[in-house]
Amino acid sequence: MTSTTPSSPPPPNPLAPGTVIPIMAAIGVFGTLYGAAAQPLFGSWLTMFSSIVIFSGTVQFSMLGLLAAGAGPLAVIWAIFVVNVRNFALGGALRPHLTGNRWQRLAVSWFLIDETVGLALAAPSSADRILLRAGAGAYLAWVVGTGIGVAGGAAFGLAGMASAIFPVLFIGLAALMVRSRGALVRAGMGAVVTFVLLLMWPGLAGLAPVLGGVVAAIPAVGRA
Amino acid sequence: MRDLWLILVVAIVTYLSRAAAVVLLPAAQGVLLQYVSRLPAPLFAGLAVFTFLGERVAVPEPATLAAALAALLVTPKRSLGLTLAAGIAGYLVVGWIW
């Protein structure tokens, strides 16, 4: 029998429907927006193909935005490389908790996205299983959402709500990671550093939160 | 045809960055393990700020602001479902009033 103190709530179940379904819904909404936005540029089949083979909202929206602004392929690829740098931080945090062999890790790495890593780190003893199951749900939601968007299902009101869903989602994931006062301080530091970086160098875009996280995790910055 | 190749290259770059992080790179130990275990909370907090402000670093609409504030209010519960519900409720209420 285990005992818990009143100040330490039981750890959340990352695979509970109340946790996974909201994530799938949020990803599905963003997939719909991506499908609606990409269809005029790529056409229906290539838009669907991009969601099937890339499976990253940040990457796909970045690619779309750059192409729409007239950027060339090399600029797009460089920008995507920079955006993907955060996968090293996410994967680095998750790697110690993955128990599968090299081939199993290679397979589940397909599902390594911000949301699934957040869930897996909330219950690190089941990280492989969570990454696989939540990742499969997220992938399904992303592809189906894209299909709805391609088919013309993106309503105007959806765009505004989607812009609010992702910050809320990341606030929730950050809260799941905060298990001590030190972690709370580091989360605050990560937010402040990201904010300052974005103000000073808006061009950093998706790299700013990576730098913010890396700086705030330095022991001398946010003591646990 | 150019778009097809670009999408394929972007897909490969994206997947390689994921695979390298959990397959090619060695598992963190000792001080490095301690460090990477400290990364997620500030990283997700940073992502929240980035998605809140957007790439143009602009003040969001009141409804988006309300969604974020409502989500922050329920974070002590550490429930993702509750956080999302609070955020959406905040968005809808302020969007309806504004």
Chai-1 contact restraints between the chains, C-beta under 6 A:
chainA,res_idxA,chainB,res_idxB,connection_type,confidence,min_distance_angstrom,max_distance_angstrom,comment,restraint_id
A,G18,B,G81,contact,1.0,0.0,6.0,A-B,restraint_1
A,T19,B,L80,contact,1.0,0.0,6.0,A-B,restraint_2
A,T19,B,G81,contact,1.0,0.0,6.0,A-B,restraint_3
A,P22,B,G81,contact,1.0,0.0,6.0,A-B,restraint_4
A,P22,B,L84,contact,1.0,0.0,6.0,A-B,restraint_5
A,F42,B,D3,contact,1.0,0.0,6.0,A-B,restraint_6
A,L46,B,D3,contact,1.0,0.0,6.0,A-B,restraint_7
A,S50,B,I7,contact,1.0,0.0,6.0,A-B,restraint_8
A,V53,B,A11,contact,1.0,0.0,6.0,A-B,restraint_9
A,I54,B,V10,contact,1.0,0.0,6.0,A-B,restraint_10
A,I54,B,A11,contact,1.0,0.0,6.0,A-B,restraint_11
A,I54,B,T14,contact,1.0,0.0,6.0,A-B,restraint_12
A,S56,B,T14,contact,1.0,0.0,6.0,A-B,restraint_13
A,V59,B,T14,contact,1.0,0.0,6.0,A-B,restraint_14
A,M63,B,V10,contact,1.0,0.0,6.0,A-B,restraint_15
A,P73,B,L6,contact,1.0,0.0,6.0,A-B,restraint_16
A,I77,B,V9,contact,1.0,0.0,6.0,A-B,restraint_17
A,I80,B,V10,contact,1.0,0.0,6.0,A-B,restraint_18
A,I80,B,V13,contact,1.0,0.0,6.0,A-B,restraint_19
A,F81,B,V13,contact,1.0,0.0,6.0,A-B,restraint_20
A,N84,B,T14,contact,1.0,0.0,6.0,A-B,restraint_21
A,N84,B,S17,contact,1.0,0.0,6.0,A-B,restraint_22
A,N87,B,S17,contact,1.0,0.0,6.0,A-B,restraint_23
A,N87,B,R18,contact,1.0,0.0,6.0,A-B,restraint_24
A,N87,B,A21,contact,1.0,0.0,6.0,A-B,restraint_25
A,F88,B,A21,contact,1.0,0.0,6.0,A-B,restraint_26
A,A89,B,L39,contact,1.0,0.0,6.0,A-B,restraint_27
A,A89,B,L43,contact,1.0,0.0,6.0,A-B,restraint_28
A,G91,B,A21,contact,1.0,0.0,6.0,A-B,restraint_29
A,G91,B,V22,contact,1.0,0.0,6.0,A-B,restraint_30
A,G92,B,A21,contact,1.0,0.0,6.0,A-B,restraint_31
A,G92,B,V36,contact,1.0,0.0,6.0,A-B,restraint_32
A,A93,B,V36,contact,1.0,0.0,6.0,A-B,restraint_33
A,A93,B,L39,contact,1.0,0.0,6.0,A-B,restraint_34
A,A93,B,P40,contact,1.0,0.0,6.0,A-B,restraint_35
A,R95,B,V22,contact,1.0,0.0,6.0,A-B,restraint_36
A,R95,B,A27,contact,1.0,0.0,6.0,A-B,restraint_37
A,P96,B,A27,contact,1.0,0.0,6.0,A-B,restraint_38
A,P96,B,A28,contact,1.0,0.0,6.0,A-B,restraint_39
A,P96,B,L33,contact,1.0,0.0,6.0,A-B,restraint_40
A,L98,B,V22,contact,1.0,0.0,6.0,A-B,restraint_41
A,R102,B,V23,contact,1.0,0.0,6.0,A-B,restraint_42
A,R105,B,V22,contact,1.0,0.0,6.0,A-B,restraint_43
A,R105,B,V23,contact,1.0,0.0,6.0,A-B,restraint_44
A,L106,B,A19,contact,1.0,0.0,6.0,A-B,restraint_45
A,L106,B,V23,contact,1.0,0.0,6.0,A-B,restraint_46
A,S109,B,R18,contact,1.0,0.0,6.0,A-B,restraint_47
A,S109,B,A19,contact,1.0,0.0,6.0,A-B,restraint_48
A,S109,B,V22,contact,1.0,0.0,6.0,A-B,restraint_49
A,L112,B,R18,contact,1.0,0.0,6.0,A-B,restraint_50
A,G118,B,F44,contact,1.0,0.0,6.0,A-B,restraint_51
A,L121,B,P40,contact,1.0,0.0,6.0,A-B,restraint_52
A,S163,B,T64,contact,1.0,0.0,6.0,A-B,restraint_53
A,A164,B,T64,contact,1.0,0.0,6.0,A-B,restraint_54
A,A164,B,A67,contact,1.0,0.0,6.0,A-B,restraint_55
A,A164,B,Y91,contact,1.0,0.0,6.0,A-B,restraint_56
A,F166,B,T51,contact,1.0,0.0,6.0,A-B,restraint_57
A,P167,B,A48,contact,1.0,0.0,6.0,A-B,restraint_58
A,P167,B,T51,contact,1.0,0.0,6.0,A-B,restraint_59
A,P167,B,F52,contact,1.0,0.0,6.0,A-B,restraint_60
A,P167,B,A68,contact,1.0,0.0,6.0,A-B,restraint_61
A,V168,B,A67,contact,1.0,0.0,6.0,A-B,restraint_62
A,V168,B,A71,contact,1.0,0.0,6.0,A-B,restraint_63
A,V168,B,L84,contact,1.0,0.0,6.0,A-B,restraint_64
A,V168,B,G87,contact,1.0,0.0,6.0,A-B,restraint_65
A,F170,B,F44,contact,1.0,0.0,6.0,A-B,restraint_66
A,F170,B,L47,contact,1.0,0.0,6.0,A-B,restraint_67
A,F170,B,A48,contact,1.0,0.0,6.0,A-B,restraint_68
A,I171,B,A48,contact,1.0,0.0,6.0,A-B,restraint_69
A,I171,B,A71,contact,1.0,0.0,6.0,A-B,restraint_70
A,G172,B,L80,contact,1.0,0.0,6.0,A-B,restraint_71
A,G172,B,T83,contact,1.0,0.0,6.0,A-B,restraint_72
A,L173,B,F44,contact,1.0,0.0,6.0,A-B,restraint_73
A,A174,B,A41,contact,1.0,0.0,6.0,A-B,restraint_74
A,A174,B,F44,contact,1.0,0.0,6.0,A-B,restraint_75
A,A174,B,A45,contact,1.0,0.0,6.0,A-B,restraint_76
A,A175,B,T75,contact,1.0,0.0,6.0,A-B,restraint_77
A,A175,B,R78,contact,1.0,0.0,6.0,A-B,restraint_78
A,L176,B,R78,contact,1.0,0.0,6.0,A-B,restraint_79
A,M177,B,P40,contact,1.0,0.0,6.0,A-B,restraint_80
A,M177,B,A41,contact,1.0,0.0,6.0,A-B,restraint_81
A,V178,B,A41,contact,1.0,0.0,6.0,A-B,restraint_82
A,A183,B,A41,contact,1.0,0.0,6.0,A-B,restraint_83
A,R186,B,A41,contact,1.0,0.0,6.0,A-B,restraint_84
A,R186,B,P42,contact,1.0,0.0,6.0,A-B,restraint_85
A,A187,B,A41,contact,1.0,0.0,6.0,A-B,restraint_86
A,A187,B,P42,contact,1.0,0.0,6.0,A-B,restraint_87
A,A187,B,A45,contact,1.0,0.0,6.0,A-B,restraint_88
A,M189,B,P42,contact,1.0,0.0,6.0,A-B,restraint_89
A,G190,B,P42,contact,1.0,0.0,6.0,A-B,restraint_90
A,G190,B,A45,contact,1.0,0.0,6.0,A-B,restraint_91
A,G190,B,G46,contact,1.0,0.0,6.0,A-B,restraint_92
A,A191,B,A45,contact,1.0,0.0,6.0,A-B,restraint_93
A,A191,B,V49,contact,1.0,0.0,6.0,A-B,restraint_94
A,T194,B,G46,contact,1.0,0.0,6.0,A-B,restraint_95
A,T194,B,V49,contact,1.0,0.0,6.0,A-B,restraint_96
A,F195,B,V49,contact,1.0,0.0,6.0,A-B,restraint_97
A,L198,B,L53,contact,1.0,0.0,6.0,A-B,restraint_98
A,L198,B,V57,contact,1.0,0.0,6.0,A-B,restraint_99
A,P202,B,V57,contact,1.0,0.0,6.0,A-B,restraint_100
A,A205,B,E55,contact,1.0,0.0,6.0,A-B,restraint_101
A,A208,B,F50,contact,1.0,0.0,6.0,A-B,restraint_102
A,P209,B,G46,contact,1.0,0.0,6.0,A-B,restraint_103
A,P209,B,L47,contact,1.0,0.0,6.0,A-B,restraint_104
A,P209,B,F50,contact,1.0,0.0,6.0,A-B,restraint_105
A,G212,B,G46,contact,1.0,0.0,6.0,A-B,restraint_106
A,G213,B,L39,contact,1.0,0.0,6.0,A-B,restraint_107
A,G213,B,P42,contact,1.0,0.0,6.0,A-B,restraint_108
A,G213,B,L43,contact,1.0,0.0,6.0,A-B,restraint_109
A,G213,B,G46,contact,1.0,0.0,6.0,A-B,restraint_110
A,A216,B,P42,contact,1.0,0.0,6.0,A-B,restraint_111
A,A217,B,Y35,contact,1.0,0.0,6.0,A-B,restraint_112
A,A217,B,R38,contact,1.0,0.0,6.0,A-B,restraint_113
A,A217,B,L39,contact,1.0,0.0,6.0,A-B,restraint_114
A,A217,B,P42,contact,1.0,0.0,6.0,A-B,restraint_115
